[in-house]
Every structure is written in structure tokens, then in C-alpha cells.
Amino acid sequence: MHFDCDVVVVGGGPAGSTAASALARAGRRVVLLERDAFPRFHIGESLLASVNEVLDAIGAGDLIRQEGFPRKWGATFMTPDGGVERFADFAIATEVPAPQTWQVPRERFDELLLRHAVRCGADVRERHRVMEVDFDDDGVTVAYRPVRDASDDELPVPESRLRARMLVDASGRSALLGRRFELRVDEPSLANVAVFSHYAGVPRAEGRRAGDIRVIARTDGGWFWMIPISDELMSVGAVLPREAFQAQPNITSGELLERLIADTPVVATLMRHAERRWPVRVERDFSYGSRRYAGDRWITVGDAGSFLDPVFSSGVAIALESALEGARAVDRGLARGDLSARAFATFDRRQRGRFRAFRRFVVSFYSVAFRDLFFSDDPPPRMFRAIITVLAGYWRPSWITRWWLWLFFVTVRLQPWLHFAPSHLAANNARPHDAASPASAKSA
Ligand SMILES: Cc1cc2nc3c(=O)[nH]c(=O)nc-3n(C[C@H](O)[C@H](O)[C@H](O)COP(=O)(O)OP(=O)(O)OC[C@H]3O[C@@H](n4cnc5c(N)ncnc54)[C@H](O)[C@@H]3O)c2cc1C
């Protein structure tokens, strides 16, 4: 039977490039089909320390280190008035081998990884959209089409086909297979909306903390991110519960972001001399789980499988790790001649575990109890270190760290009754924000 390649990878974001690089380095014939031409904008700029291991494993560590991206040692969590700052330094967690990571403009980071996949031997075809996939007992047939410019003439674009043994779906939130097999599990408790842009003229912290992400809690359950992505630019965005957005209609997304900045005191101060460099963008309802991450002749990696609210910057780390583990499982399956769902059971289980480990933190972050404890004056050092270990990306730490995490989440549960920590945010915590609705927000 003729195969054009061993594996087709759909999507050239961080997950697709990682999977393609790993498989090509293992000697597999890989075709990666990417809808867009790179570089292209993408949100998701703050990395976790765990990505270092994946980048080294696919031979891209030096490439990223040489690029001069801002160095990130951790995160600074702040109350809306800036009165409390909780510095989460990845270096205090002894289970984190290389604590320093990066803040990345994604158009550059993603392009570096995609070009790296080419150098590793993958056949990368940009501006090719996968239209349909058809699985049978022996392989998968992938139908794809070149993407046309608006200026292209009206000639019909022919559809092409590729025959492969295996498909890796890395199509991000387009979720090619997730939609086809109805795998998506909604996360109603994380039905949030994000509004964001890039700004110049925003001061940053001094010294080692200059490259940190700043996460500023709001009193309505939402929060701001501030991520220094270059010497000049700061990525600034607000995430709010959907109801808070729907509170007032008829406002542009630009006006909305300005209002949110103005009524979050510490952000307003930091943004006093800021100049916006891009139109304001909006993303909605981005969190979802998955019923399965693998089946006969397919796996999903990165956002194509599941995605969690970005409060702990876990997206790219999960994308890279799942892609590397998925690629290794595919390589083993090809070697054994077994590409059935059974061959990917371990991958599927680990991906579920990874999602659950981060989900516990993300869902909890939106509770008053979690925030009160997180901002408490003197968190027990070992408990705090355990939290940082996971926030650095190490979601499966030693049993003792897991025990401290268990204790922390028990404390979160009991906080509403036993008040271990005073509340910094409770005053009007559950109150829907009185700003505008992006549902009706026109573009800025
Ligand atoms: C508001 C917001 C803030 C975020 N902040 C962070 C953060 O600070 N840190 C972090 O780590 N993560 C963050 N994320 C998450 C992060 O953006 C994603 O987790 C990450 O991009 C996932 O990578 P991926 O490769 O799986 O998907 P993507 O990067 O989305 O790549 C998917 C690729 O597939 C291509 N594609 C789609 N369909 C097709 C098709 N049919 N044919 C061919 N190609 C196709 C797309 O063009 C795209 O290039 C954030 C997300 C949001 C929404």
C-alpha cells in the first residue's frame, strides 16, 4: 500500500511544530499542513519553566536562548490596589531544574519553531488548510487546499490528498478532530472573555523581576495580565467572567479595555503613559476539556485537545509537552506496527492528568477563598513551594509536594468557614463588573 508519508500533522503552532520536529528527528516522514503564512499573530506569550526541557529535547533550546526574548523567572500576583504583591519565583521550587524561562512575541516564537521543524526534516506546507480527514483500517486520507489571497483570481482551487499512516491533530482551538468526533467538554465555570493589546511606555519591575508576568486580581473575579514581550512592548489584557462583560452593551472593545484599565488602580498607574500599538482583540469562551485525546490512528495535542483559561500561563507548556509525548508514542506505535487507540492509552491518561492538575488551580483561582489564601501574608513556605512547582509547569511532582498541594486545597475548602487568611478582595468580589459587554463590543 502506498503512503505519501508516515504522519500528517495538522497545524504549525507550538504543538504542531514540536510534534513534527520530534517525529522527523526520529526518522519519520512527516508532512505538516498549516493554514496561515508565518509569521502570524497569536496570543499566549508567557511561558513556564517546564518548556525548557521540551525545547532541549527537540533540539530547539539554543535557538530560543539565542533569540534574546525577555527572561522570566516567575510571576508577580497583585491585589487591584497593588497593596499586596505575591512573588512566585520558580527558583524556590527545588523540583524545577531550569527555573528561568521566557516571555515571547508569538509571531516570532512560533515561526522559529516552525522553521526548526523544517530543519529537522519535516515537509512543512504553509497556507494549506486541511478540509477533511478520512480514517480506514490501514491509514488516513487527508484532503487539503491551498489558502488563497483576496487578490487571487476566481479560478477554483483544486483539493489535494495525502495518504498517511497516522494523524496528529495540532489545529489549536479550531479542534479539527474535536469537532468531528464531538470530543469537546465545555467548562461553564470558566466561561470567560479576554480583551487585550500591546502597549509601549509601560514601566516594568527592576532587576531580576523585570521580565516577570504581572497578574493583577480584580474585585469582580477577573484579572489583568501584563507581560513584557520585548524591550519596548508590554502585552496587556483583562480576563473577565462572561456576565461581567454582558453587563453593559454598546461599547467598542478598545473603550472596554480602557475602562477596565482605569478602574483597576495599580494597572491605571502603570499605564499612565502607555501607547497602544495594536487594535484591541477579544477572545471568548476559550476553556474546554476533552472526552479523549487519542483513537485509532490519531492523537490530539495542545489546544486541539483541550484548553484552560490562561491565568497560570499553562497553554504553551501543555502544548509542547503533550506534543513531545504524543510524538514519542506515535514513533513507538509506528515501530511496533500498532497505531490503535490502545497504543496511545498511556498518552491519553497523562494528558488527562496534566489537564486535571492545572484545572484544579485555574478553577480555584476564581474563588474568593483561593485568592484570599494566595494573597495571605505568610503562607507556609513548603506549601507555597509546592504551589510554585506546579505553576512552573511541573504538574506531577514528588509525593511530598503532592501532599502539600492536597493540604493547600483542603485549606481553600475550609477558608470560608475558618478564615485562615483575611480577605483582600472579598468586599465586592462576586459583583458583576459595571463595565461594558464585549458581546456587543465593536472592534476598536
Ligand atoms: C487570551 C489568551 C491568553 C493566553 N495566554 C497564554 C500565556 O500567557 N501563556 C501560555 O502558555 N498560553 C497562553 N494562552 C494559550 C496559548 O495561546 C495556547 O495554549 C497555545 O497557542 C497552544 O498551541 P497550539 O499549537 O496547540 O495551538 P495554536 O498555537 O493555536 O496553533 C494551531 C495552528 O493550527 C492551524 N490550523 C487550524 N486549523 C487548521 C486547518 N484546518 N488546517 C491547517 N492548519 C490549521 C492554525 O492556523 C494555527 O497556526 C492564551 C490563550 C488565550 C485565549
The ligand as an ORCA input file, in Angstrom:
! r2SCAN-3c Opt
* xyz 0 1
  C      -6.499     35.184     25.985
  C      -5.463     34.105     25.993
  C      -4.240     34.301     26.639
  C      -3.283     33.296     26.647
  N      -2.107     33.486     27.336
  C      -1.207     32.473     27.410
  C       0.028     32.644     28.092
  O       0.339     33.710     28.619
  N       0.886     31.577     28.135
  C       0.594     30.388     27.531
  O       1.387     29.450     27.623
  N      -0.552     30.216     26.847
  C      -1.454     31.218     26.774
  N      -2.591     31.055     26.050
  C      -2.798     29.754     25.401
  C      -1.958     29.567     24.140
  O      -2.278     30.596     23.226
  C      -2.263     28.217     23.526
  O      -2.357     27.234     24.517
  C      -1.191     27.776     22.506
  O      -1.126     28.657     21.430
  C      -1.497     26.351     22.005
  O      -0.654     25.997     20.941
  P      -1.182     25.007     19.806
  O      -0.010     24.732     18.929
  O      -1.901     23.878     20.422
  O      -2.291     25.831     19.018
  P      -2.118     27.151     18.126
  O      -0.963     27.935     18.596
  O      -3.437     27.826     18.098
  O      -1.775     26.587     16.676
  C      -2.733     25.933     15.904
  C      -2.378     26.139     14.432
  O      -3.222     25.303     13.639
  C      -3.550     25.999     12.451
  N      -4.790     25.397     11.924
  C      -6.023     25.405     12.491
  N      -6.899     24.714     11.717
  C      -6.208     24.273     10.643
  C      -6.563     23.502      9.483
  N      -7.816     23.049      9.272
  N      -5.592     23.228      8.576
  C      -4.323     23.680      8.754
  N      -3.938     24.410      9.824
  C      -4.856     24.693     10.772
  C      -3.715     27.443     12.909
  O      -3.550     28.346     11.833
  C      -2.621     27.568     13.976
  O      -1.413     28.113     13.442
  C      -3.549     32.059     25.998
  C      -4.755     31.873     25.321
  C      -5.713     32.873     25.313
  C      -7.015     32.642     24.593
*
